[in-house]
Each structure stands twice: as C-alpha cells, then as structure tokens.
C-alpha cells in the first residue's frame, strides 16, 4: 500500500496536537489527573502520583518526538501502545459499570463509554498508518 503524503501529515499533526494538548493540560494540575486515575479503582494509591507524572511526560515526549526524524517511529509505537492501554482501561471501567471521566484532557474530560473507545480506535488507526512502511520491500533470493 502506498501512503498518501497529505494524509500522513494530517495524522502527524492530529496525533501530536492531541498528545501535546493533553499532556500540557494535565501538567498544569497533575493532582486532578491522579484523581482521574484513582477513579478507575485498579491500582493502589501509592504508585498513582508516580504513574501520573510518568504518563504526562510520556505523552509530551511522544507528541514532540513525532516531529523529530530520529524519534518518529519510536514515538508512534509509544502512542499506539498508549492508545491500546487507554482503550483497555476504558473497557474495564465500562465493564465494571463506572460512570467516570476518562481523564484524557484534565477536568471536564469526556465520560468513559463507546464514543471514547471509538475515538481512541481512530487515533490508534492514525498511529498505525504512520507506522506503515513507506514502500513495500521486495524479497529477493540469491539462488
């Protein structure tokens, strides 16, 4: 499959803006993000502050890294892993019947539910498109 350069650029901009905006909003008040993580009721209280700060930093570095050629693919892999993790966490919250904020963009974030899962699936597809090889490699035999 040949990639469309314009679509590649759109996905690059979309993903970097989403992760940078999300990270900076959470960085302004990380305690709100810690509370959002606590609402999922999956982890003990002790590691939550540490986890929250690391997630914020990973989001920011991945958003910036998409624009740095040396880090582009690694950042896209990190974002795809985060998207799978976020989809999984939202699905668990839904299965447990929790009516909570997803915590994606700090205070006032969208509630967990199918719309959020579909939104995250769309972002995951955009990330996988960025990871798709530019050209098909032909396998040659030296026999």
C-alpha positions as CSV (number, residue, x, y, z in Angstrom):
1,X,0.0,0.0,0.0
2,X,1.4,3.4,-1.0
3,X,1.0,6.0,1.7
4,X,-0.7,9.3,0.8
5,X,1.7,12.2,2.0
6,X,-1.1,14.6,2.8
7,X,-2.9,12.0,4.9
8,X,0.4,11.2,6.7
9,X,0.9,14.9,7.5
10,X,-2.7,15.3,8.8
11,X,-2.3,12.2,11.1
12,X,1.0,13.5,12.3
13,X,-0.5,16.9,13.2
14,X,-3.6,15.4,14.7
15,X,-1.7,13.0,17.0
16,X,1.0,15.5,18.1
17,X,-1.6,18.1,18.9
18,X,-3.8,15.6,20.8
19,X,-0.9,14.3,22.9
20,X,0.8,17.7,23.5
21,X,-2.5,19.4,24.5
22,X,-3.5,16.5,26.7
23,X,-0.1,16.5,28.4
24,X,0.1,20.2,29.0
25,X,-3.4,20.3,30.4
26,X,-2.6,17.5,32.8
27,X,0.8,19.1,33.7
28,X,-1.0,22.3,34.9
29,X,-2.8,20.3,37.6
30,X,-1.4,16.8,37.9
31,X,-3.4,16.2,41.1
32,X,-6.7,16.2,39.1
33,X,-5.1,13.6,36.8
34,X,-4.2,11.5,39.8
35,X,-7.8,11.7,40.9
36,X,-9.0,10.6,37.5
37,X,-6.7,7.6,37.6
38,X,-7.9,6.8,41.2
39,X,-11.5,6.7,39.9
40,X,-10.6,3.7,37.8
41,X,-10.0,1.8,41.1
42,X,-7.4,-0.5,39.6
43,X,-4.2,0.5,41.4
44,X,-3.3,1.2,45.0
45,X,-2.9,4.8,46.0
46,X,0.9,4.7,46.5
47,X,2.1,4.5,42.9
48,X,-0.5,6.7,41.4
49,X,1.4,10.0,41.7
50,X,4.4,8.5,40.1
51,X,2.4,6.8,37.4
52,X,0.5,10.1,36.6
53,X,3.7,12.1,36.2
54,X,5.3,9.4,34.0
55,X,2.2,9.2,31.8
56,X,2.1,13.0,31.4
57,X,5.8,13.1,30.5
58,X,5.4,10.1,28.0
59,X,2.5,11.9,26.3
60,X,4.5,15.1,26.0
61,X,7.7,13.5,24.7
62,X,5.8,11.3,22.3
63,X,3.9,14.3,20.9
64,X,7.2,16.1,20.4
65,X,9.0,13.0,19.1
66,X,6.7,12.6,16.2
67,X,8.4,15.7,14.6
68,X,11.9,14.5,15.2
69,X,13.0,12.1,12.5
70,X,15.2,10.0,14.7
71,X,12.3,9.5,17.2
72,X,9.4,9.5,14.8
73,X,8.8,5.7,14.7
74,X,9.5,5.2,18.4
75,X,7.1,7.9,19.3
76,X,4.4,6.4,17.0
77,X,5.0,3.0,18.7
78,X,4.7,4.6,22.1
79,X,1.5,6.3,21.1
80,X,0.0,3.2,19.7
81,X,0.8,1.3,22.9
82,X,-0.8,4.1,24.9
83,X,-3.9,4.0,22.8
84,X,-4.3,0.2,23.3
85,X,-3.7,0.8,27.1
86,X,-6.3,3.6,27.2
87,X,-8.9,1.5,25.2
88,X,-8.3,-1.4,27.6
89,X,-8.7,0.8,30.7
90,X,-11.9,2.4,29.4
91,X,-13.4,-1.0,28.5
92,X,-12.6,-2.3,32.1
93,X,-14.3,0.8,33.6
94,X,-17.3,0.2,31.3
95,X,-17.5,-3.5,32.2
96,X,-17.4,-2.5,35.9
97,X,-20.2,0.0,35.4
98,X,-18.1,3.0,36.4
99,X,-19.5,6.4,35.3
100,X,-16.3,8.4,35.5
101,X,-14.3,10.9,33.5
102,X,-11.7,9.3,31.2
103,X,-9.1,11.8,32.4
104,X,-7.8,12.4,28.9
105,X,-7.8,16.2,28.9
106,X,-7.9,17.0,32.6
107,X,-11.0,18.5,34.3
108,X,-14.2,18.2,32.2
109,X,-13.0,15.3,30.1
110,X,-15.4,13.0,28.3
111,X,-17.0,10.2,30.2
112,X,-15.9,6.6,29.6
113,X,-18.1,4.9,27.1
114,X,-18.3,3.7,23.5
115,X,-17.8,7.1,21.9
116,X,-14.4,7.4,23.8
117,X,-13.4,3.9,22.7
118,X,-14.2,4.7,19.1
119,X,-12.3,8.0,19.3
120,X,-9.3,6.1,20.7
121,X,-9.6,3.5,18.0
122,X,-9.5,6.2,15.4
123,X,-6.3,7.6,16.9
124,X,-4.9,4.1,17.1
125,X,-5.6,3.7,13.3
126,X,-3.9,7.0,12.6
127,X,-0.9,5.9,14.5
128,X,-0.7,2.6,12.7
129,X,-0.9,4.5,9.4
130,X,2.2,6.5,10.4
131,X,3.9,3.2,11.3
132,X,3.0,1.6,7.9
133,X,6.2,1.2,5.8
134,X,6.6,3.8,3.0
135,X,7.4,1.2,0.3
136,X,6.9,-2.5,0.1
137,X,10.2,-4.3,0.4
138,X,10.8,-7.0,-2.3
139,X,12.2,-10.2,-1.1
140,X,14.9,-11.4,-3.4
141,X,16.6,-14.7,-3.5
142,X,20.3,-15.3,-4.3
143,X,19.8,-18.8,-5.6
